[in-house]
């Protein structure tokens, strides 16, 4: 049946609900904003009126049977999936739902180590065992790439009892693996393919972009629609392919997702889907036009390298997401985080992130040409006034992990607290990461090495926001306490 994507079922139901002028004797207690006027004035009356609770006319995300169910069917159709489920705790919730839907305690899952923390958090919760495939590394940029089909096949053959393979599509930097070939290999061995597509909403609607997970035949994909698709922050969609039971997945989601789902988030997903289905092609054509122009102009400045499709090699850098404005900064003597801070503090420009050697600016069709020019001008001035020799800068973002224990075993093991400089050789029991992007430098169960400690010290010195560990100042780390059974040195 051909669906009419001019419709937005949940939005329509909420509009009708507002016309009914229902007297509110349910939660939320602000009663449409009357109970908190400062908040109402800040967010607006329409926002507060639409912050409502689950009820029969508006359905219930935990057990959708009417308008939410219909809105999810529209989303599945628009994204080319068999089914879809709205997520109100971000792509984090969707990634965890994917992992926990196919893995139980002790099950193996094959995944690249440059995954978002949400994937490893899922392993801590469910007890699955990671089999890491180290991604390729571009030595000039110092960044992790994707997985090659050959590396995935080798991991699959070495671990025939694994339940699934998780793939990034794309990475934070816009790099894609040969997803279609990976799906073919993995399905040939009876395993599931899970895709973290947090930064890939546009793959479903744009032209000339890398293929989407659903078009490649993946089993499940986590799509963070708010990042580049126009919904509200914290809203995402979990896409399901053929053969995945949506009712079982919904049960898994209900283990951790709120029973008080925000209708503001859900209606934003409904309206984002409508907008993308009707206007996504031209929206992302404009996005690519902006990004291509910015890349050309940034590379003309000198000292920066806004990389793109020219680096595609058909292997670990199989394809590139042209909407991503990823810029290498080390050649002009500044860490990415230093450029990030200068843009914000001196030029009032907020980009997505800066790490040791790169920055990322998120570009969409919602930007304006004048703002692109402002970014270009600021980067030019930063090079002019702050550029210097790159001597002494760290030259790589990725360090191969040494996995000694499962993430769950290490996270819940008996622990001790040590000064970070005295932890080399020990097994970490917590996370350390720069956020964003939220890819762990250390994860529970991994051996702490001097190279890792040097990286953390450099990241702190340059001003990266380090998160994930118990000590907010990252001066101490939690490590697994020595015992005969939990340390293999």
C-alpha positions as CSV (number, residue, x, y, z in Angstrom):
1,X,0.0,0.0,0.0
2,X,1.3,3.4,-1.0
3,X,1.5,5.7,2.0
4,X,0.7,9.4,1.7
5,X,3.6,11.1,3.3
6,X,1.9,14.5,3.5
7,X,0.2,12.9,6.5
8,X,1.6,13.0,10.1
9,X,-0.6,10.8,12.2
10,X,0.7,11.7,15.6
11,X,0.8,15.4,14.8
12,X,-2.8,15.2,13.5
13,X,-4.0,13.5,16.7
14,X,-2.3,16.1,18.9
15,X,-3.8,18.9,17.0
16,X,-7.2,17.4,17.4
17,X,-6.6,16.8,21.1
18,X,-5.8,20.5,21.6
19,X,-9.0,21.5,19.9
20,X,-11.0,19.4,22.4
21,X,-9.9,21.8,25.2
22,X,-9.6,18.8,27.6
23,X,-9.4,19.7,31.3
24,X,-6.1,18.3,32.7
25,X,-6.3,16.2,35.8
26,X,-3.2,14.1,34.8
27,X,0.5,14.7,34.6
28,X,2.5,16.8,33.9
29,X,1.9,19.0,36.8
30,X,2.7,22.2,35.1
31,X,-0.8,22.0,33.6
32,X,0.0,23.3,30.2
33,X,2.4,25.9,31.6
34,X,0.1,27.6,34.1
35,X,2.0,26.0,37.0
36,X,5.4,27.3,35.9
37,X,5.1,30.6,34.2
38,X,8.8,31.2,33.9
39,X,9.3,28.0,32.0
40,X,6.2,28.7,29.9
41,X,7.6,32.1,29.0
42,X,11.0,30.6,28.1
43,X,9.7,27.7,26.0
44,X,6.5,29.2,24.7
45,X,2.8,28.4,25.4
46,X,2.5,26.0,22.4
47,X,5.4,23.9,23.7
48,X,3.9,23.6,27.2
49,X,0.4,22.8,25.9
50,X,1.8,19.9,23.8
51,X,3.9,18.5,26.7
52,X,1.2,15.9,27.4
53,X,0.9,12.4,28.9
54,X,0.0,9.1,27.3
55,X,-3.8,8.6,26.9
56,X,-6.1,6.7,24.6
57,X,-6.5,9.4,21.9
58,X,-2.7,9.8,21.8
59,X,-1.6,6.2,22.2
60,X,1.3,4.9,24.3
61,X,4.9,4.3,23.1
62,X,5.3,1.3,25.4
63,X,2.4,-0.5,23.7
64,X,1.4,1.4,20.5
65,X,-1.9,0.4,19.0
66,X,-3.2,3.5,17.2
67,X,-1.6,6.9,16.2
68,X,2.0,6.1,17.4
69,X,1.8,2.8,15.7
70,X,0.7,4.5,12.5
71,X,3.4,7.1,12.7
72,X,6.0,4.4,13.1
73,X,4.6,2.6,10.0
74,X,5.0,5.9,8.1
75,X,8.6,6.1,9.3
76,X,9.4,2.5,8.3
77,X,8.0,3.2,4.8
78,X,10.0,6.4,4.4
79,X,13.3,4.8,5.6
80,X,12.7,1.6,3.6
81,X,12.5,-0.6,6.7
82,X,10.1,-3.4,7.6
83,X,9.3,-1.8,10.9
84,X,10.4,1.2,13.0
85,X,10.2,2.1,16.6
86,X,10.4,5.7,18.0
87,X,13.1,6.2,20.6
88,X,13.0,9.0,23.2
89,X,16.4,8.5,24.8
90,X,18.5,9.1,21.7
91,X,20.4,6.8,19.4
92,X,22.1,5.6,22.6
93,X,18.8,3.8,23.5
94,X,18.5,2.4,20.0
95,X,22.1,1.1,19.9
96,X,21.6,-0.6,23.2
97,X,18.3,-2.1,22.1
98,X,20.0,-3.6,19.0
99,X,22.7,-5.2,21.0
100,X,20.4,-6.5,23.8
101,X,17.9,-7.8,21.3
102,X,20.4,-10.2,19.7
103,X,22.9,-10.9,22.6
104,X,22.6,-12.4,26.0
105,X,25.2,-12.9,28.7
106,X,28.2,-14.7,27.3
107,X,27.3,-14.2,23.7
108,X,29.9,-12.8,21.4
109,X,29.4,-9.7,19.2
110,X,31.9,-8.6,16.6
111,X,32.4,-4.8,16.4
112,X,35.0,-2.1,15.6
113,X,36.7,-0.6,18.7
114,X,35.8,2.9,17.5
115,X,32.2,2.5,18.5
116,X,30.2,5.0,20.5
117,X,30.2,4.4,24.3
118,X,26.5,3.3,24.1
119,X,27.5,0.0,22.4
120,X,30.0,-0.9,25.1
121,X,27.5,0.2,27.8
122,X,25.1,-2.3,26.3
123,X,27.8,-5.0,26.8
124,X,28.2,-3.9,30.5
125,X,24.4,-4.3,31.0
126,X,23.7,-7.6,29.1
127,X,27.1,-9.3,29.6
128,X,27.9,-10.0,26.0
129,X,31.5,-10.4,25.0
130,X,33.1,-8.0,22.4
131,X,35.3,-9.3,19.6
132,X,37.0,-6.2,18.4
133,X,38.0,-5.6,14.8
134,X,40.6,-2.9,14.8
135,X,39.6,-0.3,12.2
136,X,42.1,0.8,9.6
137,X,44.0,4.0,10.5
138,X,44.9,6.9,8.2
139,X,48.4,7.7,9.3
140,X,48.4,11.2,7.9
141,X,45.2,12.2,9.6
142,X,45.7,9.9,12.6
143,X,42.0,8.9,12.6
144,X,40.3,5.5,12.7
145,X,38.6,4.4,9.5
146,X,36.1,1.6,8.8
147,X,36.3,-2.2,8.8
148,X,37.2,-4.0,5.6
149,X,35.0,-7.0,4.5
150,X,38.2,-9.2,4.7
151,X,38.7,-8.2,8.4
152,X,35.1,-8.9,9.2
153,X,35.2,-12.2,7.4
154,X,38.3,-13.2,9.3
155,X,36.6,-12.3,12.6
156,X,33.5,-14.2,11.7
157,X,35.4,-17.3,10.7
158,X,37.4,-17.1,14.0
159,X,34.2,-16.7,16.0
160,X,31.5,-18.8,14.4
161,X,29.5,-18.7,17.5
162,X,29.1,-14.9,17.5
163,X,25.6,-13.6,17.2
164,X,26.1,-10.4,15.3
165,X,28.4,-7.8,13.8
166,X,28.0,-4.1,14.5
167,X,29.1,-1.6,11.9
168,X,29.4,2.3,12.0
169,X,27.7,3.9,9.0
170,X,29.3,6.5,8.9
171,X,31.9,7.1,11.6
172,X,31.9,10.5,13.3
173,X,34.4,11.7,10.6
174,X,32.1,10.6,7.7
175,X,34.0,7.4,6.8
176,X,32.0,4.4,5.6
177,X,32.8,0.7,5.3
178,X,31.7,-1.5,2.4
179,X,28.4,-2.2,4.2
180,X,26.7,-4.1,1.4
181,X,29.6,-6.6,1.1
182,X,29.8,-6.9,4.9
183,X,26.1,-7.7,5.1
184,X,26.5,-10.4,2.5
185,X,29.4,-12.0,4.3
186,X,27.8,-11.9,7.8
187,X,24.4,-13.1,6.6
188,X,26.2,-16.0,4.8
189,X,27.3,-17.2,8.2
190,X,23.9,-16.8,9.9
191,X,24.7,-13.8,12.0
192,X,22.8,-10.5,12.3
193,X,24.1,-7.1,11.1
194,X,23.5,-4.1,13.4
195,X,24.3,-0.7,12.1
196,X,25.0,2.4,14.2
197,X,23.7,5.1,11.8
198,X,23.5,7.9,14.4
199,X,25.1,10.2,11.8
200,X,23.5,8.8,8.7
201,X,19.8,10.0,8.6
202,X,20.6,11.7,5.3
203,X,21.7,8.4,3.6
204,X,18.0,7.5,3.3
205,X,16.9,10.7,1.5
206,X,19.9,12.3,-0.2
207,X,21.4,11.5,-3.6
208,X,25.0,10.6,-4.3
209,X,25.6,9.6,-0.7
210,X,26.8,6.2,0.7
211,X,24.1,3.6,0.9
212,X,21.9,3.2,3.9
213,X,21.8,0.2,6.2
214,X,18.3,-0.8,5.2
215,X,19.1,-0.5,1.5
216,X,22.1,-2.9,2.1
217,X,19.9,-5.5,3.8
218,X,21.0,-4.9,7.4
219,X,18.9,-6.4,10.2
220,X,18.7,-3.3,12.4
221,X,19.8,0.3,12.3
222,X,19.9,3.0,14.9
223,X,19.2,6.4,13.3
224,X,19.6,9.6,15.3
225,X,17.2,11.7,13.4
226,X,17.8,14.8,15.5
227,X,21.5,15.0,14.3
228,X,20.9,15.8,10.7
229,X,17.2,15.0,10.1
230,X,15.4,17.9,11.9
231,X,13.7,16.3,14.9
232,X,14.3,17.4,18.5
233,X,17.4,16.6,20.4
234,X,17.2,13.1,22.1
235,X,14.8,11.7,19.5
236,X,15.8,8.7,17.3
237,X,14.3,5.8,15.3
238,X,15.2,2.2,15.5
239,X,14.8,0.6,12.0
240,X,14.1,-3.1,11.7
241,X,14.6,-5.3,8.7
242,X,12.8,-8.5,7.6
243,X,13.0,-11.3,10.1
244,X,13.3,-9.1,13.2
245,X,10.3,-9.4,15.6
246,X,9.3,-5.9,16.4
247,X,7.3,-6.9,19.5
248,X,10.3,-8.7,21.0
249,X,12.5,-5.6,20.3
250,X,9.9,-3.4,21.9
251,X,10.0,-5.6,25.0
252,X,13.8,-5.1,25.2
253,X,13.4,-1.3,24.7
254,X,10.8,-1.2,27.5
255,X,13.4,-2.6,30.0
256,X,15.2,0.7,30.0
257,X,13.2,3.4,28.2
258,X,10.9,5.7,30.1
259,X,7.2,4.9,30.5
260,X,6.5,8.6,30.2
261,X,7.7,9.2,26.6
262,X,7.8,12.8,25.6
263,X,5.2,13.7,23.0
264,X,7.3,16.7,22.0
265,X,10.1,14.3,20.9
266,X,7.7,11.8,19.3
267,X,5.8,14.4,17.3
268,X,9.1,15.9,16.2
269,X,10.0,12.5,14.7
270,X,6.6,12.3,12.9
271,X,7.1,15.8,11.4
272,X,10.8,15.2,10.6
273,X,9.8,12.0,8.7
274,X,7.1,14.0,6.8
275,X,9.5,16.7,5.9
276,X,12.3,14.4,4.8
277,X,9.9,12.2,2.8
278,X,8.6,15.3,0.9
279,X,11.6,17.5,0.8
280,X,14.7,15.5,1.8
281,X,16.2,15.3,-1.6
282,X,16.5,19.0,-2.1
283,X,17.4,19.6,1.6
284,X,20.4,17.3,1.4
285,X,21.4,18.6,-2.1
286,X,21.8,22.0,-0.5
287,X,23.7,20.4,2.4
288,X,26.2,18.8,0.1
289,X,26.5,22.1,-1.9
290,X,27.4,24.0,1.3
291,X,29.9,21.3,2.5
292,X,31.6,21.0,-0.9
293,X,32.0,24.7,-1.1
294,X,33.4,24.9,2.5
295,X,35.9,22.1,1.8
296,X,37.2,23.9,-1.3
297,X,37.6,27.2,0.5
298,X,39.2,25.7,3.7
299,X,41.8,23.9,1.6
300,X,42.6,27.1,-0.1
301,X,43.5,28.7,3.2
302,X,46.5,26.4,3.8
303,X,47.4,24.6,7.0
304,X,44.0,22.9,7.2
305,X,42.9,19.8,5.3
306,X,39.2,19.4,4.8
307,X,39.3,15.8,3.5
308,X,36.8,14.1,1.3
309,X,36.2,11.5,-1.4
310,X,39.7,11.8,-2.7
311,X,40.8,9.5,0.2
312,X,38.4,6.7,-0.7
313,X,40.4,3.5,-1.4
314,X,37.7,0.9,-1.7
315,X,39.0,-0.7,1.5
316,X,38.8,0.7,5.1
317,X,38.0,4.1,3.6
318,X,35.4,2.7,1.3
319,X,33.2,5.7,1.0
320,X,32.8,9.2,2.4
321,X,29.8,11.1,3.6
322,X,30.0,14.4,1.7
323,X,27.8,16.2,4.1
324,X,30.5,16.0,6.8
325,X,32.9,18.9,7.1
326,X,35.8,17.1,8.8
327,X,38.9,19.2,8.9
328,X,42.5,18.2,9.9
329,X,44.3,20.9,11.9
330,X,47.6,19.5,13.0
331,X,49.6,20.8,10.0
332,X,49.2,24.4,11.2
333,X,50.3,23.5,14.7
334,X,47.0,23.4,16.6
335,X,45.1,20.5,18.0
336,X,41.5,20.2,16.9
337,X,40.2,21.0,20.3
338,X,42.3,24.3,20.3
339,X,40.6,25.4,17.1
340,X,37.2,24.3,18.6
341,X,37.8,26.5,21.6
342,X,39.0,29.5,19.6
343,X,36.0,29.3,17.3
344,X,33.7,29.4,20.2
345,X,35.5,31.8,22.6
346,X,36.7,34.4,20.1
347,X,34.3,34.1,17.1
348,X,31.1,32.9,18.7
349,X,31.0,29.8,16.4
350,X,29.9,26.5,17.9
351,X,31.0,23.4,15.9
352,X,30.3,19.8,16.7
353,X,33.7,18.8,18.2
354,X,37.4,19.2,18.2
355,X,39.7,16.3,19.1
356,X,43.5,15.9,19.1
357,X,44.0,16.6,15.4
358,X,40.6,17.4,13.8
359,X,37.4,19.4,14.0
360,X,34.0,18.5,12.7
361,X,31.3,21.1,11.7
362,X,27.8,19.7,11.1
363,X,26.4,21.2,7.9
364,X,22.7,20.9,6.9
365,X,20.4,22.6,4.5
366,X,19.2,24.5,7.5
367,X,22.4,26.6,7.5
368,X,22.8,29.9,5.6
369,X,25.5,30.9,3.2
370,X,26.4,33.9,5.4
371,X,27.1,31.5,8.3
372,X,29.4,29.3,6.1
373,X,31.3,32.4,5.1
374,X,31.6,33.4,8.8
375,X,33.1,30.0,9.6
376,X,35.6,30.3,6.7
377,X,36.6,33.8,7.8
378,X,37.2,32.7,11.4
379,X,39.3,29.7,10.3
380,X,41.4,32.0,8.2
381,X,42.0,34.4,11.1
382,X,42.8,31.5,13.4
383,X,45.5,30.3,11.1
384,X,46.9,33.8,10.6
385,X,47.1,34.7,14.3
386,X,47.5,31.3,16.0
387,X,49.2,29.0,13.5
388,X,52.6,27.6,14.5
389,X,54.9,24.6,14.1
390,X,53.2,21.2,14.5
391,X,56.2,19.9,16.5
392,X,55.1,18.2,19.7
393,X,51.5,17.5,18.6
394,X,50.1,14.0,19.1
395,X,49.8,12.3,15.7
396,X,47.1,9.7,16.2
397,X,43.6,9.4,17.6
398,X,43.3,5.6,17.9
399,X,45.2,3.1,20.1
400,X,44.6,-0.6,19.7
401,X,42.9,-2.0,22.8
402,X,44.1,-4.9,24.8
403,X,41.0,-6.7,26.1
404,X,41.6,-8.7,29.3
405,X,38.1,-9.1,30.7
406,X,34.6,-8.7,29.5
407,X,33.2,-5.1,30.0
408,X,30.6,-6.4,32.5
409,X,33.1,-8.5,34.5
410,X,35.5,-5.5,34.8
411,X,32.8,-3.0,35.5
412,X,31.4,-5.0,38.4
413,X,34.7,-6.5,39.7
414,X,36.2,-5.5,43.0
415,X,38.0,-2.3,42.3
416,X,40.6,0.0,43.7
417,X,41.4,3.7,43.1
418,X,44.8,4.7,41.9
419,X,46.4,7.9,40.7
420,X,46.2,7.8,36.9
421,X,49.9,8.0,36.4
422,X,50.3,4.7,38.5
423,X,47.8,2.6,36.5
424,X,50.0,1.4,33.6
425,X,49.7,-2.3,33.3
426,X,46.4,-2.5,35.2
427,X,42.9,-3.5,33.9
428,X,40.5,-0.5,33.7
429,X,37.1,-0.9,35.3
430,X,35.5,2.3,33.9
431,X,35.4,4.5,30.8
432,X,37.6,7.4,29.8
433,X,36.7,9.3,26.7
434,X,36.7,12.7,25.0
435,X,33.1,13.8,24.6
436,X,32.2,14.5,21.9
437,X,32.7,12.2,20.0
438,X,32.1,9.7,22.9
439,X,34.4,6.9,21.5
440,X,36.2,5.4,24.6
441,X,39.9,5.9,25.0
442,X,39.6,3.2,27.7
443,X,36.7,0.9,28.3
444,X,36.1,-1.5,31.2
445,X,38.1,-4.7,30.8
446,X,41.0,-3.1,28.8
447,X,44.7,-3.1,29.8
448,X,46.0,0.4,30.6
449,X,49.2,1.2,28.7
450,X,51.7,4.0,28.8
451,X,50.6,5.1,25.3
452,X,47.1,5.4,26.5
453,X,48.1,7.4,29.6
454,X,50.2,9.7,27.4
455,X,47.2,10.3,25.1
456,X,45.0,11.1,28.1
457,X,47.5,13.5,29.5
458,X,47.9,15.3,26.1
459,X,44.1,15.5,25.7
460,X,43.8,17.1,29.2
461,X,46.6,19.5,28.4
462,X,44.9,20.7,25.2
463,X,41.5,21.1,26.9
464,X,39.5,18.1,25.7
465,X,36.4,17.4,27.7
466,X,37.2,14.0,29.3
467,X,34.2,12.1,30.7
468,X,33.2,8.6,31.8
469,X,35.2,8.0,34.9
470,X,34.3,8.4,38.5
471,X,36.8,11.1,39.2
472,X,35.5,14.2,37.5
473,X,39.0,15.6,37.2
474,X,40.4,12.4,35.7
475,X,43.3,12.4,38.2
476,X,42.4,8.9,39.5
477,X,41.2,5.8,37.8
478,X,39.2,2.7,39.0
479,X,41.1,-0.5,38.2
480,X,40.3,-4.1,38.8
481,X,41.8,-5.2,42.1
482,X,44.5,-7.9,41.7
483,X,43.4,-11.5,42.3
484,X,44.4,-14.8,40.9
485,X,41.4,-15.0,38.6
486,X,41.1,-11.5,37.2
487,X,44.5,-10.4,36.1
488,X,46.5,-12.0,33.4
489,X,49.8,-10.1,33.4
